[in-house]
Amino acid sequence: MAIEDGSKADTVLLRPKTDRKCKWMNAMFALLATGAAAATSIAELGKNGNLNARWSPICSHFSQFCIHGGLAILASFIGSLLLMILNALSVFTLYSKVSD
């Protein structure tokens, strides 16, 4: 996933300025969604543990920490959704300016 994000940053820097804002928004969305997915993966590991690696679940010991972590992950996914909506609005605005 990091390679894909690097290639997105590369296309933002090397393309003409006409659609640079849209590409920056897409790169930001990719980074935000990647971070939210990684946080979800680690939260699942903290909640259920991994018996093969001898990692015990920690939510039974630190329940308030897990609640706050879950709310933070929810907020990051809401942020991803809002940024995706903003990307769509930007694309429609740019498309309408080009078609006029």
N, C-alpha and C positions, 0 to 999 in steps of 0.2 A: 504494500500500500504506500510505503514511503517513496518508492521509486515512481509510482504514478503521480504522487503529489509533486515530486521533483520535476517530472516532465510537464506538469501543468504550469509550474513556475517558469519553466524554460519557454513554453509557448507564450506566456504573458510578456516576457521580456523581449522576445525576438519578433513578434508579429507587429504589424502597423498599429497606429494609435486608434484606428476607427472603432474597434470593439475591445479595447484594452480593459475598460471598466467591467464589462461583462465577464471577461476572462479572469480578472481579479476576484470577482464575486464567486465564480465557480471554484477557483482555487481556495478561497476562504471557506466555502461550503465543504469542500473535500477535506480540508484540515479539521474543521469542526466535527464533521461526521466521523472521521477516523478517530479523533480523540474521544468522542462519545462511545464509539464501539469498543475501543481499548479499555475505557473506564468500566464499561459494562462487563467485559470479560474478567477484569480483576475483581469487580464486585461479586460476580458469581463465584469466583475462587474463594473470596473471603467469606461468603455465606455458606457454601457447601464444602469447602476445603478440597483437598486432593489426597486421598488415602495412599495412592501409589508413591507420591513424593513425600508422604508423611507430614502434610500440611493440614492441620486441624482447622475446622471452621472457627472464626473469631466472633461471629455475630452473637453467639450465645454468651460471650464474655463482655462484649462492648456493643450492646444493642443500640444505644443512642448514636454511636458512631456510624453504624450501618444504616440507621434511619436517615441521618444527615447525608451520608454518601448516596443513598438512593434518591433523595430529593435533588441532590446536585446533578446526578445523572439524568433525572427527569427534566431538570432545567436545561441541561445541555441538548437533549433531544428536542425540546420545545424551541430552543435557539436555532437548532438545525432546520426545523420545520419553517420557522419564520424567515430564516435566511434563504431557504429554497423558494418560498413565496416571493420574497424580494427579488431573487434572481429571475423568476418568471415574469414579474412586473417589469423589470429592467429590459428583458428580452422583448417583451411586447411593445414597450415604449420605443426601443431602438428600431424595431421592425416597422412600426408605424411611421417613424421619421424617415426611414429609407424608402418606404413605399409611396410617400407623398411626393 
